[in-house]
Amino acid sequence: MALLNDAVSFASFHVVFPTSLWKYVRQPTGCLSGFLRDIQEILSVNAKKRCAVLRLAVILFLLCGCSTGQDTSQLPENPLPQTQREDNAINVNWLYGAYVPRGVKLEPLTNHQRGQLYLRQTYLTWGIYLKTAMFAVGDQAKNSPAEWGDGLGGYGKRIASRYGQFAIQNTFTSTGNLLLGYEPRYERCDCSGAWSRLKHALVRNFVTYNRTEKSRRPQIAMYAGAMGAGMVASTWRPEDSKVWVEGYQSAITQAAFGSFSNVLGEFAPDIGRLIGRKTK
């Protein structure tokens, strides 16, 4: 229990959420106050902040991210067979990530489902490898870091570096959402009209839902995970980079890439139908 309190203390008090993102949060006062209430529920009153917590938190992230235990209190009445329920709840597109189809009611994920979602997003779908290759190409074009060279060997090192960063980011984010009970998936809007759907996709990159799947909360775990992963990745790069700068840049990258992914996921069915009509 002391390990859990220390890990949560680290994640809660040592994360900097860029203030420029707050303007995208609807009803910011209620959203933030709700997050603070969630933190109060899981924090120990006398939790101490120590440097060793970082190592303990990483261990906890790895254990919780792969958790296979189910929380039966979250299961609906008269549930579907387990395999069918999991298939309906865990949809991971290789291009834009985890989503809930339009018209499907949001139901809280069990711990087992969260573990399966983590495995699919981090290891078992092409999306993370495509994202890794794309960012590595950008690093290669900029020859960053220069110490790795601009040849095939340098590109290999950049791929390994980016994949390590994204895997750590997914681990931190998944564990943060698990501890807070926050929704990790994007749900397509039940609204109509291109502008309403676009606004929904952009806003959802900065807010999510708590265990009720109704009350909005800021995407603390997602941006903390991005920032933490950028800071960790800076430790194995040869150039003299500033840890906090790398973390902040990683969070900004998540804001841009996440917004693009949400918009793509929102309009993917429409794009597919349009392409289908043109190819007939």
N, C-alpha and C positions, 0 to 999 in steps of 0.2 A: 504493500500500500504506500510505503514511503517512496518507492520508485515511481509510482504513478503520480503522486503529488508533486515530486520534484520535476518530472517530465512535463506535466501540465503547467507548472510554474514557469519553466523555461519558455515553453511555447507561447504562453500568454503575455509575459512581461518583457520579452526580448525581441518582439516582432514590430517592425516599423511599417505601418500601412500608409502608402503615399497619399498625402492629403488631396492631391489633385484628382483622385478617383472618387472622392465623396460626393462631388456634384452630380454624379450619375445615380446616386441612391435615392429612391423614392422614399418619402417620409423619413428623412434621416434621423430624427429624434427617436421615433419609435423603434427603428431598425437598430440603432446603436444601443439604446437602453435595453432592448431585448437581448442583444449579444452580451452586455454586461451582466444581465441576470443569469444567462447561461454559464458565464465564467464563474460567478459566485457559487453556483451549484456544484461545480467540480473542483474548485480550488480549496485547499486546506488553509485554515486561518493562519497557521504558523509556518507555512511552507517557506523554506529557506532557499535563497538563490546562491548556487555555488557553481564554479567552473566545471566541476565533474558532471553536472547535470546534462551537458551537451552529449557526452558519451552515453549516459543512461537513456536519454531521449531517443537517440538513434536506435538503440537496442529495442526500445518500446515501439518505435515506429515500424521496425521490421517485423516484430511479433504481431502487433495489432493489424498491420496492413494485410497480413496473410491469414488472419483469424478465420477459422472455419466454424466457430460456434454460432448457433442460432439463438436469437432472442425471441422466444415464442410469444412474448407479450405484444410484439409488434405485428403478429400475424392477424389477418382479418378473420371474421367469423366465416364458417363454411369455406375454408380456403380451397383453391384449386389444387390438383395434384402437384407435388413439389416441382417436378420437371417442367410442367406447363407454366406454373407460377414464375419460376426463374427465367424461362424463355421470354415471358411477357415483360418482366421487370428489367432484364439486362440486355439492352440493345446497344451494341458498340459498332459504329460504322468506322471503317478503316481510315476514312478521310476526315470526318468531323467529330468523332468520339461518341461518348455515351449520350443517349437521348431517350425520351419518352414520346411515342407517337401522338399525334393530335387526336383528341377525343378519349385518350386513355387516362383514367384517374391516377393521380400520383399517390402511391402507397409507400410507406417507409420501408427501406431495405433492411433485411435481416443482416446480422454480422457475416453470415456465410455468403450472402449475395454481395456484400461489400468486398469480401475477399476475392470472390470470383471476378467482380468488376475490376478490381485492382490488377489481378493477373492478366486479364484480357487487355487492359489499356497499356500495361507496362511491358508485357512479354509476348502475347499471343496474337496480336493483330498487326497488320502492316503499317498502321498509322504512325506509331512512334518511330519506326525505322525510316519511313518517308520523311517525317519531320526532322529526324537526325541528319539524314543525307542532305536535305535542303539547307539546314543551317550550317552544316559542315562545308557545303559548296560556297556559301557566303563567306565563311572564315577563310577558305582556301583562296578565294578571289582577293581578299584583303591581306592575304599572307599573315594571318593573325592566329597564334603568335609567330613572329618571324623565326624564332629559334627552331621551330619544327620544319622549316623549309617549305618549298612550294611544289615538291614532287609527290609521287604516289605515297611514299612513306609518311609524309607530312599530312596528307589527306586522311590516311588511316588513323593517325593520332588524333586528328580533329573529330573524326567520326566517333572514336572511342570516348573522347572527352565530352562531346555533346550527348551521347547516349547515356553516359554516366550521370550527367547533370539532369537529364529529363527523367531518368529512372528514380533518382533521389527526390526530384520534385514530386513525382507521382506518389512516392512513399510518404513524404511529409504531408502532402495534401490529403491523401486517403486517410491517414491516421488522424489528422486534425479534424476532418469531417466525421470520423468515427467517434472521437472523444466528445465532440460538440453535438453529435446527432444531426448534422446538417446534410442536406440533399446534394449528392455529387453529380447528378445527371441534369441535362438540359431538357426541358419539356417544351414541345412545340406549342405555339400559342393557339388557343381556341377562338381567338378573335378573327375578324375579317378585315380586309384592307391591307395593302402593302405597307403603308406607313405604320399602322398599329403593330403589325408583325415585326417590322424592322426595329421599332422602338423596344418591343418586348425582347428581341434577341440581344440588343445592345445592353439593356438594363440588366438582363440576367447574367451577364458576364461580371457584374459587380455586386449582385445580391443573390441570395439563395433562400431556402426555406429551412425552418427548424424541424423538429420531430413531428409537428402537427401537419407539415406539408402545406401550411397556409400562412403562417406568420413569417415575414421576410427578415432576413439577417444579412449583414455584410459578408462578402466572400473572404473572410479572414483566412481560413485554412488554405485556400487556393493561392492567395498572394503571399502569405507567409511561407508556403511551400516553395513558390517560385523564388522569393528572395533568399530563403535559406539555401536552396540548391545552388543559386548563383554564387553565394558566399563560399560554400563548400568547394565548388568547382574551381574557384580562383586559387585554391591552395595547391592544386597540382599543375597549374599552368606556369611555364617558365618565366613569363614576363613579370615585371614588378607592377602588379595590379592591386588596386585598393579594394579590400574585401567588401566594404559597404557600398562602394560604387558598383561593383559587379552585382551585388544583391539587388540594388535599386534598379539597375538596367534590366535585370532578369524579370523583375516585377512589371516594368513598363512593357517589356516584350510580351509577357503574358496578357496584359491588357489589350494589346493590339492583335495578337494571334488568337486569343480567346474570343474577341469580338468577331473576327473574321470567321472562325469556326462556327459560332452560334448562328450567324447570318446564313452561312452556307447550309448548316443543318436545318434551319427554319425553311429555307426555300428549295431544298434539294428535291422534294417531290414535284414541285412545280417545274424545276429545271429539267427533271427527268421526263415529265410529260411533254414538255416543249421540244426536247431533243427527239423523243419518240415520234411526235407528229411530223417533224421535219425529215426523219429518216424513212418514213413510210412512202 
